[in-house]
Structures are given as structure tokens and as C-alpha cells.
Amino acid sequence: MTMAPARTSAQPNGQVARTPADGAPPIIETRGLRKAYGGVVALDGLDLIVPRASVGLLGANGAGKTTLIRTLLGLSKPTKGTGRVVGYDILTQGTQLRQHVGYMPEAEGLPSGTTAADFVGHMAEMSGLPARAARQRAADVLYQVGLAEERYRLIKGFSTGMRQRVKLATAIVHDPDLVFLDEPTAGLDPQGREEMLELVERIYRTMGIAVVFSSHILEDIERICDYVVILDNGRLVTSQPLAGIGDVQGTLVVQIEGDLAAFSSLLVERGYQVERGKDDMALNDLIVHFTDDEVYDAIRDAAVRLNASLRSLRSGSRTLEDIYLGDVGAMREAQDVVS
């Protein structure tokens, strides 16, 4: 929810509210960010530099996503470390920070006995807008989220999807630079989920508000995000752009009917690195790493020499699921070795 006065274009300390995406500074930076509750470590030394983008915050339930969001908002003090969000220090400038940041929590907390227009208008006034301007801004935002016709209905009669839209409206009513969305598709049916994803896309692509979209659903993040941050047990697994994530340069996946070991040996003799597929569904795959186009001739020659049938030949690719499972698995194996 929004809790601070509305921002203006010129801000304290000489900062500017909406910096263009090209050459823009990071929207989130952390150094050694740690949060512990007694003996339970929720965040374990996170070092992050996140660009202005539509950012997916991915992790299983309990990975530390909500704790990270609350810490970045200045609502929960870190045990150790530092951080800045849209240029403001999370330890000392929480109020100024929240002038520029919206928050849609996973928990509902909506007043059932008021209308959407009244509630969103009230939140706009709390952000510092005069009453008349707040009512107009509320009407505009409710139109943006698809609740224009229902804005005078009591919230208690709203469906789950409509309630999520009200929460989204309150998160962006003060026109923030960045909005945190914590599991915004939770509890929605397939149509409601699709509509919410379209809204989130519109917030970033059309309205120009950077988004941190927290979810445990890989498909949602692949669909709408440009950048991904993956957490596991409070630790950073990876932080990287999603553009080109499916391309694995210099890799071919080969399937043949014949002697896999002999086929592999012939390719190794030609100077190529070859490995067998690791997944249960890919045990008959050969993964060939190459740096030149002669690899295709080598594969053809090996098939002819062994009288083997070439069933398929395709470029290697990785999905977000491959990265998530591979990197999380590697991190957990490393932790097991250390422990």
C-alpha cells in the first residue's frame, strides 16, 4: 500500500523521480543484505544490482521473497548490510523511498464496507494529493485496472480477481517509479490470472513503471519479465536478463539409432567435446559442443561410418526452468558439501 506523500519531479538530495530507461541507474542495489529472525536466516548476504525493468523475483514459498520486498521497502530493518531502492537508502530514507515505490502485498487487508473509489481515493489522499485530485486520480487508476464500472460498488461484493485489481490500483495510485507485486496472481482462476498478467505488462510497457513481480510460477515470469532474480533459502541463486536465455551458443543435441559410445568417440577424435544427456528423458541424447560449422560434417561422417540413422539434430536451448533447477540444484549440492 502507499503510505507517503506523492512525489514531484524534483526530489530531495537533487534526485530526479523518473529517469529514462536508457542509461538509467539501477532501481535496486544491495550489499551483504542479511535478515535473521532469531536463529532463522531469511536473507543471507544478498549482493544485487537490478536494472530498471520488469523484474521477476522467483523462488519457492519460503525462499525469502516477501522478506526481501519488506526489507527493500524499509518496513523491516536488515540485520546486516545496506541497500538502495530508486536511489534512496533503505536504512535512513524509508519515507522518501516510499514516495516513489508502490507495494501490492500478498495478504488482502481491504476494507469490505467501502467502495473501490472511496478506498483508492483515500489512499491517493494519504499520498499527499488534494481531495479533488485524489478522487480524479482514483477514477483514472481504477479505469486502468479495469474497474471503472464497478468503482462505486462495495468491496465486500467483489470477486478475488476484482479485489486483486483494487490492491493493484492502490499500489500505483501515486504514480511510483517502481512497484513491488507480491504473488499478484495467487488465488486467481485461469482467466483472472491471464488478465492480471496483461495488467502488469501494461504497467511497465505503457505506464513506464518498473515492476518487481514476485512469484513461484516460472511461466508467469517468463511471460512478462525482462530480468530475473532467483532466491533459494534466502540466498541469491542468479540475477540476470531473460533476453536470449534460451540460446546456448555452440551446442547441438544429437539423437541417433546406433552405437552411442562409438559415435561419441568418433566426434571426440575430431576434437569435439561430447557428453550424454543427464535427464531421464534425455539419456539417449548426445550434447556436442563446437566452435566451427565443420561439426555438421563431422556428425554426418560419423553417422555414415557407423551406418547409424540420425534421428534428430537441433540447437541446444535452456528454459527458465532449466536455469532454476540447474542453478538451485548446484547451490544446494555445494551447501551440502560445505556442511
ZAMARGU-4260 file (C-alpha; in steps of 0.2 Angstrom, whole numbers, plus 5000, padded with zeros to 4 digits):
<rodrens>
0) 5000/5000/5000 | 5006/5018/4998 | 5010/5027/5014 | 5019/5043/5010 | 5017/5059/5001
5) 5016/5060/4982 | 5032/5063/4973 | 5036/5078/4962 | 5048/5078/4948 | 5062/5086/4958
10) 5066/5077/4974 | 5077/5079/4990 | 5096/5077/4988 | 5095/5083/4970 | 5087/5067/4964
15) 5075/5066/4949 | 5060/5055/4950 | 5058/5046/4933 | 5075/5043/4925 | 5074/5037/4907
20) 5077/5018/4905 | 5092/5021/4893 | 5107/5023/4904 | 5097/5023/4920 | 5104/5019/4937
25) 5099/5003/4945 | 5082/5003/4953 | 5089/4991/4967 | 5106/4989/4974 | 5111/4979/4990
30) 5127/4974/4998 | 5128/4960/5010 | 5110/4961/5014 | 5105/4949/5028 | 5089/4947/5038
35) 5088/4935/5053 | 5074/4931/5065 | 5082/4923/5080 | 5091/4908/5073 | 5082/4908/5056
40) 5091/4917/5042 | 5078/4923/5030 | 5091/4933/5019 | 5109/4928/5018 | 5121/4941/5012
45) 5112/4947/4996 | 5123/4957/4983 | 5111/4963/4970 | 5111/4976/4956 | 5095/4976/4947
50) 5091/4987/4932 | 5075/4997/4928 | 5065/4983/4920 | 5050/4971/4923 | 5059/4960/4935
55) 5054/4943/4941 | 5058/4938/4959 | 5057/4919/4958 | 5058/4907/4972 | 5049/4893/4981
60) 5037/4898/4995 | 5049/4902/5010 | 5063/4907/4999 | 5064/4924/5006 | 5055/4934/4993
65) 5042/4943/5004 | 5056/4947/5017 | 5067/4954/5003 | 5052/4965/4997 | 5048/4971/5015
70) 5067/4975/5018 | 5069/4985/5002 | 5053/4995/5007 | 5061/5000/5023 | 5047/4991/5033
75) 5059/4978/5040 | 5076/4983/5046 | 5090/4971/5040 | 5101/4963/5052 | 5116/4967/5042
80) 5121/4975/5025 | 5115/4990/5015 | 5103/4994/5001 | 5096/5007/4990 | 5080/5007/4980
85) 5076/5020/4967 | 5092/5029/4974 | 5086/5030/4992 | 5094/5022/5007 | 5083/5008/5014
90) 5090/5011/5032 | 5089/5030/5033 | 5077/5036/5019 | 5062/5025/5020 | 5049/5038/5020
95) 5057/5046/5004 | 5059/5029/4996 | 5040/5025/4998 | 5036/5041/4989 | 5042/5033/4974
100) 5038/5015/4977 | 5021/5006/4977 | 5018/4989/4985 | 5004/4976/4982 | 5006/4964/4996
105) 5000/4946/4995 | 4989/4947/5010 | 4972/4956/5006 | 4968/4968/5020 | 4955/4978/5010
110) 4940/4986/5020 | 4925/4977/5014 | 4912/4991/5019 | 4918/5004/5007 | 4918/5006/4988
115) 4933/5004/4977 | 4933/5023/4973 | 4932/5029/4991 | 4946/5017/4996 | 4958/5021/4982
120) 4954/5039/4983 | 4958/5039/5002 | 4975/5030/4998 | 4978/5044/4985 | 4975/5057/4998
125) 4987/5048/5010 | 5000/5050/4997 | 4998/5069/4998 | 4985/5073/4984 | 4972/5086/4987
130) 4954/5078/4989 | 4948/5083/4972 | 4964/5077/4963 | 4964/5061/4973 | 4946/5057/4968
135) 4951/5060/4949 | 4967/5050/4951 | 4957/5036/4959 | 4945/5036/4945 | 4959/5036/4932
140) 4968/5021/4940 | 4953/5011/4943 | 4949/5013/4924 | 4967/5007/4920 | 4965/4991/4930
145) 4948/4988/4923 | 4936/4993/4937 | 4929/5009/4930 | 4911/5002/4930 | 4912/4994/4947
150) 4921/5008/4956 | 4906/5013/4966 | 4902/4995/4972 | 4906/4989/4990 | 4922/4979/4990
155) 4914/4965/5000 | 4904/4960/4984 | 4920/4959/4974 | 4927/4943/4967 | 4945/4938/4971
160) 4951/4945/4954 | 4942/4961/4957 | 4950/4963/4974 | 4967/4960/4967 | 4964/4974/4955
165) 4959/4986/4969 | 4976/4981/4978 | 4985/4985/4962 | 4976/5001/4960 | 4981/5007/4977
170) 4999/5002/4973 | 5001/5013/4958 | 4989/5027/4963 | 5003/5039/4967 | 5012/5036/4951
175) 5028/5027/4958 | 5044/5024/4949 | 5044/5006/4955 | 5030/4994/4961 | 5033/4978/4971
180) 5019/4965/4967 | 5019/4950/4979 | 5011/4935/4971 | 4998/4945/4962 | 4991/4930/4953
185) 4988/4920/4969 | 4971/4913/4970 | 4965/4918/4953 | 4957/4907/4940 | 4965/4905/4923
190) 4955/4919/4915 | 4959/4931/4930 | 4977/4926/4930 | 4978/4930/4912 | 4970/4947/4914
195) 4982/4951/4929 | 4997/4947/4919 | 4991/4958/4905 | 4988/4972/4918 | 5006/4970/4925
200) 5013/4971/4907 | 5004/4987/4904 | 5010/4995/4919 | 5028/4993/4913 | 5026/4994/4894
205) 5013/5008/4894 | 5014/5017/4910 | 5033/5016/4912 | 5033/5010/4930 | 5047/4997/4934
210) 5040/4981/4941 | 5046/4968/4953 | 5035/4953/4951 | 5037/4941/4965 | 5031/4923/4961
215) 5034/4905/4962 | 5027/4902/4945 | 5040/4901/4931 | 5028/4903/4917 | 5021/4920/4923
220) 5039/4927/4925 | 5044/4920/4908 | 5029/4928/4900 | 5030/4946/4907 | 5048/4949/4914
225) 5064/4955/4906 | 5075/4951/4920 | 5075/4938/4934 | 5082/4937/4952 | 5081/4919/4959
230) 5081/4916/4978 | 5083/4899/4987 | 5083/4898/5006 | 5087/4916/5007 | 5102/4915/4996
235) 5104/4923/4979 | 5105/4910/4965 | 5106/4921/4950 | 5102/4938/4944 | 5102/4940/4925
240) 5092/4947/4910 | 5080/4935/4902 | 5084/4940/4884 | 5092/4926/4875 | 5090/4915/4889
245) 5085/4900/4878 | 5101/4901/4867 | 5116/4890/4871 | 5130/4895/4859 | 5140/4882/4852
250) 5129/4867/4857 | 5120/4854/4847 | 5109/4840/4853 | 5110/4824/4843 | 5100/4808/4843
255) 5105/4793/4833 | 5099/4775/4831 | 5115/4765/4834 | 5131/4764/4845 | 5131/4780/4855
260) 5148/4776/4863 | 5156/4773/4846 | 5148/4789/4838 | 5154/4799/4853 | 5171/4793/4851
265) 5172/4797/4833 | 5167/4815/4837 | 5180/4816/4851 | 5193/4811/4838 | 5188/4826/4828
270) 5191/4837/4843 | 5174/4840/4849 | 5168/4839/4867 | 5153/4827/4869 | 5143/4822/4884
275) 5127/4812/4887 | 5111/4819/4892 | 5108/4819/4910 | 5089/4819/4912 | 5079/4803/4912
280) 5070/4809/4896 | 5087/4813/4888 | 5098/4799/4891 | 5100/4794/4873 | 5105/4812/4868
285) 5122/4817/4864 | 5127/4835/4868 | 5140/4841/4856 | 5150/4857/4860 | 5158/4866/4845
290) 5166/4882/4839 | 5165/4879/4820 | 5152/4874/4807 | 5163/4859/4802 | 5154/4850/4816
295) 5139/4846/4804 | 5151/4837/4793 | 5159/4828/4807 | 5141/4822/4813 | 5137/4816/4795
300) 5153/4807/4793 | 5151/4798/4810 | 5134/4793/4805 | 5139/4786/4788 | 5154/4777/4795
305) 5144/4768/4809 | 5129/4766/4797 | 5119/4774/4811 | 5102/4783/4807 | 5102/4801/4813
310) 5085/4804/4821 | 5087/4822/4826 | 5099/4837/4826 | 5094/4853/4835 | 5102/4868/4843
315) 5104/4867/4862 | 5092/4878/4872 | 5088/4882/4890 | 5072/4887/4898 | 5070/4897/4914
320) 5065/4881/4922 | 5082/4873/4916 | 5091/4888/4924 | 5081/4887/4940 | 5083/4869/4943
325) 5101/4868/4937 | 5107/4883/4947 | 5097/4879/4963 | 5102/4861/4962 | 5120/4866/4960
330) 5119/4878/4975 | 5111/4865/4986 | 5124/4852/4982 | 5138/4865/4986 | 5130/4869/5003
335) 5129/4850/5006 | 5147/4848/5003 | 5152/4863/5014 | 5141/4857/5028
</rodrens>
